[in-house]
Amino acid sequence: MTAYPEDEMLMLSGIQHFGFCRRQWALIHVFRQWEENSLTVEGRHLHRNADDSFARDFRDGVFRMRGVGVRSERLGLYGVCDVVELLPLSKGDGGSAFPGADGFWDAYPVEYKRGASKVSDCDLLQICAQAICLEESNSIRIARGYLYYGRSRRRMEVEFDASLRRKTFDFAAQMHDAFAKRECFRAEYSGKCASCSLFEICGPKCETRQGGVSAYLEQLRDGR
């Protein structure tokens, strides 16, 4: 599988945006547009403790490492895992060594989300990409991870099966192709637009007008 060079690496968090709304992904990651709303602020607060890279603790038989930096040259992605949890496991039972923790462990990522689980696979792609990065960086195999949703205050287990892994690699490749082309994607208005902090920038209801936001983004893309 082709490895991406350093200057083509993209943000891992972008795969969640790409799976949720490609227009949103382009605005944030290609055209560097961003606006806050109450939902994005709540999300930042939820991640604040999880992203503390100096936090380490061992409770209830689980060793937790927060704000773990990861990268994968095969995916061409880099980013941070909110939390990586380690369960003690003998080497004979499949346990692996992990940097910063003595002994052998069963490792898995935990990603924190403000809202509720989604119909699309966007959150699943993000945590699977985290697992692939962890595997590549540490020469281990990760079978599962967890998504913690703030609205329900519950975890959802995610199995990293062959189908999800293939989809993650496919979406990462599509992201790289769109980034290279500076693809802006046409806005498609739907119910999820109402909660998007980029609603005014995107203008999904204005796409049928002469010119509009997409025309402006096309000019940016082409350097006009």
C-alpha positions in Angstrom: 0.0 0.0 0.0 1.3 3.5 -0.9 2.7 5.6 1.9 1.9 9.3 1.8 4.8 11.8 2.1 5.0 14.2 5.0 3.8 17.2 3.0 0.6 15.4 2.0 -0.5 14.4 5.5 -4.0 15.5 6.5 -5.7 16.0 9.8 -7.3 12.7 11.1 -10.3 14.6 12.5 -11.2 15.5 9.0 -12.3 12.0 8.1 -15.3 12.6 10.5 -16.2 15.8 8.7 -15.7 14.1 5.3 -18.1 11.3 6.3 -20.7 13.7 7.8 -20.7 16.4 5.1 -18.1 16.8 2.3 -19.0 20.5 1.9 -18.3 21.0 5.6 -14.9 19.2 5.3 -13.9 21.3 2.3 -14.8 24.6 4.0 -12.8 23.6 7.1 -9.8 21.7 5.7 -9.4 23.1 2.2 -10.6 26.7 2.5 -9.8 27.2 6.2 -13.2 28.5 7.2 -14.5 28.2 10.8 -17.2 29.6 13.0 -18.2 28.7 16.6 -21.7 28.0 17.8 -23.0 26.6 21.1 -22.6 23.0 20.0 -18.9 23.4 19.0 -18.2 25.2 22.3 -19.8 22.3 24.2 -17.7 19.9 22.2 -14.5 21.7 23.1 -15.4 21.6 26.8 -16.1 17.9 26.6 -12.7 17.3 25.0 -10.7 19.6 27.3 -9.9 16.9 29.9 -9.6 14.1 27.4 -7.0 16.0 25.4 -4.7 16.7 28.3 -1.5 15.0 27.0 0.1 14.9 30.4 -2.8 13.0 32.1 -2.1 9.4 33.0 -4.1 7.4 35.5 -4.7 3.8 36.6 -8.1 3.1 37.9 -10.3 0.0 38.1 -7.7 -2.1 36.4 -7.5 0.2 33.4 -4.5 2.4 32.5 -5.6 5.6 30.6 -3.5 7.8 28.5 -5.0 11.1 27.3 -4.2 13.2 24.3 -2.1 10.6 22.5 -0.6 11.8 19.2 -0.9 9.4 16.3 -0.1 9.2 12.6 -0.3 6.7 9.7 1.6 7.1 6.5 -0.7 4.5 4.8 -3.8 6.6 5.6 -1.9 9.9 5.2 -3.4 11.1 8.4 -2.2 12.5 11.7 -4.0 13.6 14.9 -4.7 13.0 18.5 -6.6 10.2 20.3 -8.8 11.6 23.1 -8.0 8.6 25.3 -6.2 5.3 24.8 -7.1 2.7 27.4 -4.9 -0.2 28.2 -6.0 -3.4 29.9 -3.3 -5.7 31.4 -3.0 -8.8 29.2 -0.2 -11.4 29.0 1.9 -11.6 25.9 0.8 -15.2 25.4 -2.8 -14.1 25.3 -2.1 -11.4 22.7 -1.0 -8.5 24.9 1.4 -6.0 23.3 4.0 -3.6 24.6 2.9 0.1 24.5 5.1 3.2 24.8 4.8 4.9 28.2 3.4 1.8 30.0 5.4 -1.1 31.4 4.2 -4.7 30.7 1.8 -6.0 28.0 -1.6 -4.7 27.2 -4.8 -4.8 25.2 -5.0 -1.3 23.8 -8.0 0.6 22.3 -9.0 4.2 21.6 -11.9 6.0 23.1 -13.3 9.1 21.3 -15.6 11.6 23.1 -18.6 13.1 21.2 -20.9 15.9 22.5 -24.2 14.6 21.0 -25.8 11.3 20.2 -24.8 8.5 17.8 -25.3 9.3 14.1 -27.0 7.5 11.3 -23.9 7.9 9.1 -20.6 6.1 9.7 -18.6 9.3 10.2 -17.8 8.7 13.9 -17.0 5.1 13.2 -14.5 6.1 10.4 -12.8 8.5 12.8 -12.2 6.0 15.6 -11.2 3.3 13.1 -8.6 5.7 11.6 -7.3 6.3 15.1 -6.9 2.5 15.6 -5.1 2.1 12.3 -2.7 4.9 13.3 -2.1 3.3 16.7 -1.4 0.0 15.1 1.0 1.4 12.6 2.9 3.4 15.2 3.2 0.7 17.7 3.2 -2.6 15.7 0.1 -3.9 17.5 -3.4 -5.1 16.5 -6.5 -3.4 17.8 -9.8 -5.2 17.6 -12.2 -2.6 19.0 -12.6 0.9 20.3 -15.3 3.0 22.0 -17.3 6.1 21.2 -18.5 8.0 24.3 -21.6 10.2 23.6 -22.2 13.1 26.0 -25.9 13.2 25.5 -26.5 9.6 26.6 -23.4 9.4 28.8 -22.8 5.9 27.4 -20.1 4.2 25.4 -20.8 2.5 22.1 -18.4 -0.3 21.2 -17.0 -0.3 17.7 -15.5 -3.4 16.1 -12.8 -2.7 13.6 -13.8 -5.4 11.1 -12.5 -5.7 7.6 -15.4 -3.8 6.1 -14.9 -0.7 8.3 -11.2 -0.8 7.7 -11.6 -0.9 3.9 -14.1 2.0 4.1 -11.7 4.0 6.3 -8.9 3.6 3.7 -11.3 4.4 0.9 -12.5 7.6 2.6 -8.9 8.7 3.4 -8.0 8.2 -0.3 -11.0 10.3 -1.4 -10.0 13.0 1.1 -6.5 13.2 -0.4 -7.9 13.3 -3.9 -10.3 16.1 -3.0 -7.7 18.1 -1.2 -5.3 17.9 -4.1 -8.0 19.2 -6.4 -9.2 21.8 -3.9 -12.7 20.4 -4.4 -15.4 22.6 -2.8 -18.4 20.3 -3.2 -21.9 21.5 -3.9 -24.0 22.3 -0.8 -26.9 19.9 -0.2 -29.4 21.3 2.3 -30.8 18.8 4.8 -31.9 18.6 8.5 -28.3 18.4 9.7 -27.5 21.8 8.3 -29.4 23.6 11.1 -26.8 22.5 13.8 -23.8 23.3 11.6 -21.7 26.3 12.8 -20.7 26.9 9.1 -24.4 27.4 8.0 -24.0 31.1 7.1 -20.6 30.6 5.4 -21.9 27.6 3.4 -25.2 29.1 2.4 -26.8 25.7 1.5 -30.2 27.5 0.7 -28.5 29.9 -1.7 -26.9 27.5 -4.1 -29.5 28.0 -6.8 -28.9 31.7 -6.9 -26.6 33.2 -9.6 -23.0 33.0 -8.3 -23.5 32.1 -4.7 -21.0 30.7 -2.2 -19.8 27.8 -4.5 -18.8 30.4 -7.2 -16.8 32.3 -4.6 -15.1 29.0 -3.5 -14.3 28.1 -7.1 -12.5 31.5 -7.4 -10.5 30.8 -4.3 -9.6 27.3 -5.6 -8.5 28.7 -9.0 -6.5 31.6 -7.4 -8.7 34.3 -9.0 
